[in-house]
Amino acid sequence: MFKTNNILYLMIFLRIISSLIEMGAAGLMFYFKKIDTAIRINALLGLVGPIILILVTFLGLTGISSQLDFKKILLIGLGVFLILLGSR
């Protein structure tokens, strides 16, 4: 499996990619200068955020899975699910 540092670097990389996508979307909103286009771009960003959240959480849980028992991992996974459900 991955070493802890590799998992951490993957988590960091995903968050950097996410922030670049967000900044690119802000640039597109500025470029087009139309509210309807900005809303469409924002809707696409609504898909990116949860996907990154799930991936980074999964990687983090993979990295600490040997330190936690199954109940705690399940509880964290349930928490992520509830965050996604509550933000719908």
Backbone atoms as SQL, in Angstrom:
CREATE TABLE atoms (id INTEGER PRIMARY KEY, chain TEXT, resi INTEGER, resn TEXT, atom TEXT, x REAL, y REAL, z REAL);
INSERT INTO atoms VALUES
  (1, 'A', 1, 'MET', 'N', 0.843, -1.188, 0.000),
  (2, 'A', 1, 'MET', 'CA', 0.000, 0.000, 0.000),
  (3, 'A', 1, 'MET', 'C', 0.881, 1.243, 0.000),
  (4, 'A', 2, 'PHE', 'N', 0.237, 2.394, -0.012),
  (5, 'A', 2, 'PHE', 'CA', 0.967, 3.660, -0.009),
  (6, 'A', 2, 'PHE', 'C', 1.595, 3.933, 1.343),
  (7, 'A', 3, 'LYS', 'N', 2.708, 4.624, 1.333),
  (8, 'A', 3, 'LYS', 'CA', 3.275, 5.131, 2.565),
  (9, 'A', 3, 'LYS', 'C', 2.464, 6.335, 3.009),
  (10, 'A', 4, 'THR', 'N', 2.569, 6.688, 4.280),
  (11, 'A', 4, 'THR', 'CA', 1.820, 7.812, 4.824),
  (12, 'A', 4, 'THR', 'C', 2.142, 9.107, 4.091),
  (13, 'A', 5, 'ASN', 'N', 3.422, 9.355, 3.798),
  (14, 'A', 5, 'ASN', 'CA', 3.792, 10.582, 3.097),
  (15, 'A', 5, 'ASN', 'C', 3.185, 10.660, 1.706),
  (16, 'A', 6, 'ASN', 'N', 3.134, 9.518, 1.003),
  (17, 'A', 6, 'ASN', 'CA', 2.542, 9.513, -0.331),
  (18, 'A', 6, 'ASN', 'C', 1.062, 9.858, -0.275),
  (19, 'A', 7, 'ILE', 'N', 0.371, 9.331, 0.712),
  (20, 'A', 7, 'ILE', 'CA', -1.050, 9.636, 0.870),
  (21, 'A', 7, 'ILE', 'C', -1.226, 11.120, 1.172),
  (22, 'A', 8, 'LEU', 'N', -0.400, 11.645, 2.043),
  (23, 'A', 8, 'LEU', 'CA', -0.477, 13.063, 2.379),
  (24, 'A', 8, 'LEU', 'C', -0.225, 13.927, 1.141),
  (25, 'A', 9, 'TYR', 'N', 0.760, 13.567, 0.345),
  (26, 'A', 9, 'TYR', 'CA', 1.054, 14.334, -0.861),
  (27, 'A', 9, 'TYR', 'C', -0.092, 14.253, -1.870),
  (28, 'A', 10, 'LEU', 'N', -0.748, 13.098, -1.961),
  (29, 'A', 10, 'LEU', 'CA', -1.914, 12.972, -2.836),
  (30, 'A', 10, 'LEU', 'C', -3.057, 13.857, -2.348),
  (31, 'A', 11, 'MET', 'N', -3.265, 13.901, -1.039),
  (32, 'A', 11, 'MET', 'CA', -4.308, 14.758, -0.470),
  (33, 'A', 11, 'MET', 'C', -4.014, 16.223, -0.783),
  (34, 'A', 12, 'ILE', 'N', -2.775, 16.622, -0.594),
  (35, 'A', 12, 'ILE', 'CA', -2.370, 18.007, -0.885),
  (36, 'A', 12, 'ILE', 'C', -2.554, 18.307, -2.363),
  (37, 'A', 13, 'PHE', 'N', -2.146, 17.374, -3.223),
  (38, 'A', 13, 'PHE', 'CA', -2.262, 17.558, -4.663),
  (39, 'A', 13, 'PHE', 'C', -3.721, 17.738, -5.083),
  (40, 'A', 14, 'LEU', 'N', -4.622, 16.922, -4.528),
  (41, 'A', 14, 'LEU', 'CA', -6.040, 17.051, -4.863),
  (42, 'A', 14, 'LEU', 'C', -6.592, 18.410, -4.444),
  (43, 'A', 15, 'ARG', 'N', -6.184, 18.894, -3.274),
  (44, 'A', 15, 'ARG', 'CA', -6.656, 20.204, -2.819),
  (45, 'A', 15, 'ARG', 'C', -6.087, 21.331, -3.679),
  (46, 'A', 16, 'ILE', 'N', -4.854, 21.184, -4.145),
  (47, 'A', 16, 'ILE', 'CA', -4.275, 22.196, -5.039),
  (48, 'A', 16, 'ILE', 'C', -5.022, 22.190, -6.368),
  (49, 'A', 17, 'ILE', 'N', -5.302, 21.013, -6.913),
  (50, 'A', 17, 'ILE', 'CA', -6.064, 20.911, -8.157),
  (51, 'A', 17, 'ILE', 'C', -7.438, 21.541, -7.971),
  (52, 'A', 18, 'SER', 'N', -8.079, 21.269, -6.843),
  (53, 'A', 18, 'SER', 'CA', -9.390, 21.841, -6.553),
  (54, 'A', 18, 'SER', 'C', -9.329, 23.370, -6.532),
  (55, 'A', 19, 'SER', 'N', -8.308, 23.906, -5.899),
  (56, 'A', 19, 'SER', 'CA', -8.200, 25.369, -5.820),
  (57, 'A', 19, 'SER', 'C', -7.907, 25.971, -7.192),
  (58, 'A', 20, 'LEU', 'N', -7.150, 25.281, -8.012),
  (59, 'A', 20, 'LEU', 'CA', -6.884, 25.773, -9.369),
  (60, 'A', 20, 'LEU', 'C', -8.158, 25.769, -10.210),
  (61, 'A', 21, 'ILE', 'N', -8.982, 24.755, -10.028),
  (62, 'A', 21, 'ILE', 'CA', -10.261, 24.703, -10.725),
  (63, 'A', 21, 'ILE', 'C', -11.141, 25.877, -10.285),
  (64, 'A', 22, 'GLU', 'N', -11.177, 26.132, -8.975),
  (65, 'A', 22, 'GLU', 'CA', -11.968, 27.253, -8.449),
  (66, 'A', 22, 'GLU', 'C', -11.467, 28.589, -9.004),
  (67, 'A', 23, 'MET', 'N', -10.156, 28.778, -9.025),
  (68, 'A', 23, 'MET', 'CA', -9.613, 30.029, -9.543),
  (69, 'A', 23, 'MET', 'C', -9.863, 30.164, -11.046),
  (70, 'A', 24, 'GLY', 'N', -9.773, 29.053, -11.760),
  (71, 'A', 24, 'GLY', 'CA', -10.080, 29.072, -13.185),
  (72, 'A', 24, 'GLY', 'C', -11.535, 29.442, -13.430),
  (73, 'A', 25, 'ALA', 'N', -12.414, 28.911, -12.600),
  (74, 'A', 25, 'ALA', 'CA', -13.834, 29.241, -12.735),
  (75, 'A', 25, 'ALA', 'C', -14.072, 30.722, -12.443),
  (76, 'A', 26, 'ALA', 'N', -13.402, 31.258, -11.440),
  (77, 'A', 26, 'ALA', 'CA', -13.533, 32.691, -11.147),
  (78, 'A', 26, 'ALA', 'C', -13.038, 33.518, -12.331),
  (79, 'A', 27, 'GLY', 'N', -11.962, 33.088, -12.946),
  (80, 'A', 27, 'GLY', 'CA', -11.449, 33.779, -14.128),
  (81, 'A', 27, 'GLY', 'C', -12.434, 33.735, -15.287),
  (82, 'A', 28, 'LEU', 'N', -13.092, 32.580, -15.466),
  (83, 'A', 28, 'LEU', 'CA', -14.091, 32.476, -16.527),
  (84, 'A', 28, 'LEU', 'C', -15.289, 33.382, -16.250),
  (85, 'A', 29, 'MET', 'N', -15.697, 33.441, -14.984),
  (86, 'A', 29, 'MET', 'CA', -16.799, 34.340, -14.621),
  (87, 'A', 29, 'MET', 'C', -16.423, 35.786, -14.932),
  (88, 'A', 30, 'PHE', 'N', -15.214, 36.157, -14.612),
  (89, 'A', 30, 'PHE', 'CA', -14.747, 37.513, -14.880),
  (90, 'A', 30, 'PHE', 'C', -14.668, 37.776, -16.388),
  (91, 'A', 31, 'TYR', 'N', -14.222, 36.779, -17.129),
  (92, 'A', 31, 'TYR', 'CA', -14.065, 36.922, -18.581),
  (93, 'A', 31, 'TYR', 'C', -15.418, 37.123, -19.270),
  (94, 'A', 32, 'PHE', 'N', -16.405, 36.274, -18.910),
  (95, 'A', 32, 'PHE', 'CA', -17.700, 36.343, -19.588),
  (96, 'A', 32, 'PHE', 'C', -18.581, 37.492, -19.086),
  (97, 'A', 33, 'LYS', 'N', -18.448, 37.854, -17.835),
  (98, 'A', 33, 'LYS', 'CA', -19.184, 38.987, -17.250),
  (99, 'A', 33, 'LYS', 'C', -20.690, 38.918, -17.482),
  (100, 'A', 34, 'LYS', 'N', -21.243, 37.716, -17.369),
  (101, 'A', 34, 'LYS', 'CA', -22.689, 37.515, -17.482),
  (102, 'A', 34, 'LYS', 'C', -23.146, 36.690, -16.290),
  (103, 'A', 35, 'ILE', 'N', -24.232, 37.109, -15.677),
  (104, 'A', 35, 'ILE', 'CA', -24.708, 36.411, -14.486),
  (105, 'A', 35, 'ILE', 'C', -25.162, 34.994, -14.827),
  (106, 'A', 36, 'ASP', 'N', -25.860, 34.803, -15.946),
  (107, 'A', 36, 'ASP', 'CA', -26.333, 33.463, -16.289),
  (108, 'A', 36, 'ASP', 'C', -25.178, 32.499, -16.553),
  (109, 'A', 37, 'THR', 'N', -24.118, 32.984, -17.172),
  (110, 'A', 37, 'THR', 'CA', -22.935, 32.147, -17.394),
  (111, 'A', 37, 'THR', 'C', -22.232, 31.850, -16.076),
  (112, 'A', 38, 'ALA', 'N', -22.167, 32.843, -15.193),
  (113, 'A', 38, 'ALA', 'CA', -21.539, 32.636, -13.887),
  (114, 'A', 38, 'ALA', 'C', -22.306, 31.599, -13.074),
  (115, 'A', 39, 'ILE', 'N', -23.627, 31.595, -13.194),
  (116, 'A', 39, 'ILE', 'CA', -24.428, 30.600, -12.474),
  (117, 'A', 39, 'ILE', 'C', -24.161, 29.207, -13.020),
  (118, 'A', 40, 'ARG', 'N', -24.013, 29.088, -14.319),
  (119, 'A', 40, 'ARG', 'CA', -23.696, 27.780, -14.918),
  (120, 'A', 40, 'ARG', 'C', -22.321, 27.284, -14.461),
  (121, 'A', 41, 'ILE', 'N', -21.370, 28.176, -14.449),
  (122, 'A', 41, 'ILE', 'CA', -20.025, 27.806, -13.992),
  (123, 'A', 41, 'ILE', 'C', -20.073, 27.399, -12.525),
  (124, 'A', 42, 'ASN', 'N', -20.817, 28.142, -11.726),
  (125, 'A', 42, 'ASN', 'CA', -20.946, 27.835, -10.308),
  (126, 'A', 42, 'ASN', 'C', -21.617, 26.474, -10.093),
  (127, 'A', 43, 'ALA', 'N', -22.573, 26.147, -10.937),
  (128, 'A', 43, 'ALA', 'CA', -23.235, 24.842, -10.840),
  (129, 'A', 43, 'ALA', 'C', -22.244, 23.705, -11.102),
  (130, 'A', 44, 'LEU', 'N', -21.360, 23.908, -12.059),
  (131, 'A', 44, 'LEU', 'CA', -20.337, 22.887, -12.314),
  (132, 'A', 44, 'LEU', 'C', -19.383, 22.752, -11.136),
  (133, 'A', 45, 'LEU', 'N', -19.092, 23.873, -10.481),
  (134, 'A', 45, 'LEU', 'CA', -18.233, 23.817, -9.298),
  (135, 'A', 45, 'LEU', 'C', -18.901, 23.052, -8.166),
  (136, 'A', 46, 'GLY', 'N', -20.228, 23.079, -8.148),
  (137, 'A', 46, 'GLY', 'CA', -20.958, 22.324, -7.138),
  (138, 'A', 46, 'GLY', 'C', -20.719, 20.828, -7.236),
  (139, 'A', 47, 'LEU', 'N', -20.306, 20.365, -8.382),
  (140, 'A', 47, 'LEU', 'CA', -19.967, 18.949, -8.550),
  (141, 'A', 47, 'LEU', 'C', -18.538, 18.654, -8.101),
  (142, 'A', 48, 'VAL', 'N', -17.655, 19.601, -8.327),
  (143, 'A', 48, 'VAL', 'CA', -16.238, 19.387, -8.028),
  (144, 'A', 48, 'VAL', 'C', -15.994, 19.284, -6.524),
  (145, 'A', 49, 'GLY', 'N', -16.602, 20.176, -5.754),
  (146, 'A', 49, 'GLY', 'CA', -16.369, 20.213, -4.302),
  (147, 'A', 49, 'GLY', 'C', -16.629, 18.898, -3.591),
  (148, 'A', 50, 'PRO', 'N', -17.823, 18.303, -3.758),
  (149, 'A', 50, 'PRO', 'CA', -18.090, 17.031, -3.081),
  (150, 'A', 50, 'PRO', 'C', -17.192, 15.887, -3.538),
  (151, 'A', 51, 'ILE', 'N', -16.848, 15.883, -4.809),
  (152, 'A', 51, 'ILE', 'CA', -15.966, 14.823, -5.306),
  (153, 'A', 51, 'ILE', 'C', -14.598, 14.922, -4.643),
  (154, 'A', 52, 'ILE', 'N', -14.060, 16.131, -4.553),
  (155, 'A', 52, 'ILE', 'CA', -12.764, 16.325, -3.904),
  (156, 'A', 52, 'ILE', 'C', -12.862, 15.964, -2.420),
  (157, 'A', 53, 'LEU', 'N', -13.947, 16.369, -1.760),
  (158, 'A', 53, 'LEU', 'CA', -14.149, 16.032, -0.352),
  (159, 'A', 53, 'LEU', 'C', -14.115, 14.530, -0.136),
  (160, 'A', 54, 'ILE', 'N', -14.835, 13.800, -0.959),
  (161, 'A', 54, 'ILE', 'CA', -14.883, 12.336, -0.824),
  (162, 'A', 54, 'ILE', 'C', -13.515, 11.720, -1.081),
  (163, 'A', 55, 'LEU', 'N', -12.836, 12.163, -2.124),
  (164, 'A', 55, 'LEU', 'CA', -11.525, 11.592, -2.447),
  (165, 'A', 55, 'LEU', 'C', -10.489, 11.860, -1.363),
  (166, 'A', 56, 'VAL', 'N', -10.446, 13.106, -0.881),
  (167, 'A', 56, 'VAL', 'CA', -9.459, 13.451, 0.144),
  (168, 'A', 56, 'VAL', 'C', -9.769, 12.714, 1.450),
  (169, 'A', 57, 'THR', 'N', -11.044, 12.616, 1.803),
  (170, 'A', 57, 'THR', 'CA', -11.418, 11.882, 3.010),
  (171, 'A', 57, 'THR', 'C', -11.072, 10.402, 2.882),
  (172, 'A', 58, 'PHE', 'N', -11.342, 9.825, 1.719),
  (173, 'A', 58, 'PHE', 'CA', -11.011, 8.424, 1.490),
  (174, 'A', 58, 'PHE', 'C', -9.511, 8.180, 1.620),
  (175, 'A', 59, 'LEU', 'N', -8.726, 9.066, 1.015),
  (176, 'A', 59, 'LEU', 'CA', -7.273, 8.918, 1.126),
  (177, 'A', 59, 'LEU', 'C', -6.816, 9.042, 2.581),
  (178, 'A', 60, 'GLY', 'N', -7.372, 10.022, 3.295),
  (179, 'A', 60, 'GLY', 'CA', -7.008, 10.202, 4.696),
  (180, 'A', 60, 'GLY', 'C', -7.367, 8.992, 5.537),
  (181, 'A', 61, 'LEU', 'N', -8.549, 8.442, 5.303),
  (182, 'A', 61, 'LEU', 'CA', -8.965, 7.241, 6.045),
  (183, 'A', 61, 'LEU', 'C', -8.094, 6.044, 5.704),
  (184, 'A', 62, 'THR', 'N', -7.690, 5.970, 4.454),
  (185, 'A', 62, 'THR', 'CA', -6.781, 4.893, 4.055),
  (186, 'A', 62, 'THR', 'C', -5.459, 5.012, 4.806),
  (187, 'A', 63, 'GLY', 'N', -4.993, 6.238, 4.974),
  (188, 'A', 63, 'GLY', 'CA', -3.713, 6.462, 5.645),
  (189, 'A', 63, 'GLY', 'C', -3.737, 6.170, 7.130),
  (190, 'A', 64, 'ILE', 'N', -4.891, 6.376, 7.777),
  (191, 'A', 64, 'ILE', 'CA', -4.951, 6.144, 9.233),
  (192, 'A', 64, 'ILE', 'C', -5.762, 4.912, 9.595),
  (193, 'A', 65, 'SER', 'N', -6.116, 4.099, 8.611),
  (194, 'A', 65, 'SER', 'CA', -6.964, 2.932, 8.870),
  (195, 'A', 65, 'SER', 'C', -6.332, 1.945, 9.848),
  (196, 'A', 66, 'SER', 'N', -5.035, 1.876, 9.878),
  (197, 'A', 66, 'SER', 'CA', -4.386, 0.954, 10.810),
  (198, 'A', 66, 'SER', 'C', -4.428, 1.471, 12.248),
  (199, 'A', 67, 'GLN', 'N', -4.681, 2.765, 12.427),
  (200, 'A', 67, 'GLN', 'CA', -4.714, 3.358, 13.754),
  (201, 'A', 67, 'GLN', 'C', -6.124, 3.416, 14.345),
  (202, 'A', 68, 'LEU', 'N', -7.159, 3.236, 13.517),
  (203, 'A', 68, 'LEU', 'CA', -8.533, 3.340, 13.975),
  (204, 'A', 68, 'LEU', 'C', -9.240, 1.995, 13.861),
  (205, 'A', 69, 'ASP', 'N', -10.210, 1.765, 14.753),
  (206, 'A', 69, 'ASP', 'CA', -11.011, 0.564, 14.603),
  (207, 'A', 69, 'ASP', 'C', -12.130, 0.817, 13.580),
  (208, 'A', 70, 'PHE', 'N', -12.765, -0.240, 13.163),
  (209, 'A', 70, 'PHE', 'CA', -13.745, -0.166, 12.086),
  (210, 'A', 70, 'PHE', 'C', -14.919, 0.755, 12.435),
  (211, 'A', 71, 'LYS', 'N', -15.347, 0.767, 13.684),
  (212, 'A', 71, 'LYS', 'CA', -16.475, 1.611, 14.092),
  (213, 'A', 71, 'LYS', 'C', -16.176, 3.097, 13.861),
  (214, 'A', 72, 'LYS', 'N', -14.970, 3.515, 14.203),
  (215, 'A', 72, 'LYS', 'CA', -14.616, 4.922, 14.028),
  (216, 'A', 72, 'LYS', 'C', -14.518, 5.293, 12.553),
  (217, 'A', 73, 'ILE', 'N', -13.973, 4.408, 11.744),
  (218, 'A', 73, 'ILE', 'CA', -13.889, 4.661, 10.304),
  (219, 'A', 73, 'ILE', 'C', -15.295, 4.761, 9.720),
  (220, 'A', 74, 'LEU', 'N', -16.177, 3.876, 10.149),
  (221, 'A', 74, 'LEU', 'CA', -17.559, 3.914, 9.688),
  (222, 'A', 74, 'LEU', 'C', -18.246, 5.206, 10.128),
  (223, 'A', 75, 'LEU', 'N', -17.975, 5.643, 11.341),
  (224, 'A', 75, 'LEU', 'CA', -18.557, 6.878, 11.853),
  (225, 'A', 75, 'LEU', 'C', -18.079, 8.102, 11.057),
  (226, 'A', 76, 'ILE', 'N', -16.803, 8.130, 10.712),
  (227, 'A', 76, 'ILE', 'CA', -16.266, 9.231, 9.893),
  (228, 'A', 76, 'ILE', 'C', -16.906, 9.207, 8.509),
  (229, 'A', 77, 'GLY', 'N', -17.021, 8.023, 7.913),
  (230, 'A', 77, 'GLY', 'CA', -17.674, 7.899, 6.609),
  (231, 'A', 77, 'GLY', 'C', -19.124, 8.361, 6.660),
  (232, 'A', 78, 'LEU', 'N', -19.827, 8.021, 7.742),
  (233, 'A', 78, 'LEU', 'CA', -21.201, 8.485, 7.925),
  (234, 'A', 78, 'LEU', 'C', -21.250, 10.003, 8.046),
  (235, 'A', 79, 'GLY', 'N', -20.270, 10.584, 8.725),
  (236, 'A', 79, 'GLY', 'CA', -20.198, 12.040, 8.855),
  (237, 'A', 79, 'GLY', 'C', -20.037, 12.723, 7.506),
  (238, 'A', 80, 'VAL', 'N', -19.197, 12.177, 6.653),
  (239, 'A', 80, 'VAL', 'CA', -19.012, 12.737, 5.316),
  (240, 'A', 80, 'VAL', 'C', -20.314, 12.621, 4.524),
  (241, 'A', 81, 'PHE', 'N', -20.984, 11.489, 4.638),
  (242, 'A', 81, 'PHE', 'CA', -22.259, 11.307, 3.963),
  (243, 'A', 81, 'PHE', 'C', -23.282, 12.333, 4.437),
  (244, 'A', 82, 'LEU', 'N', -23.333, 12.566, 5.737),
  (245, 'A', 82, 'LEU', 'CA', -24.278, 13.541, 6.278),
  (246, 'A', 82, 'LEU', 'C', -23.951, 14.974, 5.831),
  (247, 'A', 83, 'ILE', 'N', -22.673, 15.292, 5.723),
  (248, 'A', 83, 'ILE', 'CA', -22.284, 16.606, 5.200),
  (249, 'A', 83, 'ILE', 'C', -22.798, 16.774, 3.770),
  (250, 'A', 84, 'LEU', 'N', -22.605, 15.750, 2.948),
  (251, 'A', 84, 'LEU', 'CA', -23.064, 15.824, 1.561),
  (252, 'A', 84, 'LEU', 'C', -24.583, 15.887, 1.493),
  (253, 'A', 85, 'LEU', 'N', -25.257, 15.120, 2.328),
  (254, 'A', 85, 'LEU', 'CA', -26.716, 15.127, 2.356),
  (255, 'A', 85, 'LEU', 'C', -27.255, 16.478, 2.833),
  (256, 'A', 86, 'GLY', 'N', -26.638, 17.038, 3.842),
  (257, 'A', 86, 'GLY', 'CA', -27.087, 18.317, 4.381),
  (258, 'A', 86, 'GLY', 'C', -26.820, 19.507, 3.478),
  (259, 'A', 87, 'SER', 'N', -25.887, 19.369, 2.568),
  (260, 'A', 87, 'SER', 'CA', -25.565, 20.491, 1.687),
  (261, 'A', 87, 'SER', 'C', -26.293, 20.433, 0.355),
  (262, 'A', 88, 'ARG', 'N', -27.214, 19.503, 0.221),
  (263, 'A', 88, 'ARG', 'CA', -27.986, 19.390, -1.021),
  (264, 'A', 88, 'ARG', 'C', -29.024, 20.467, -1.132);
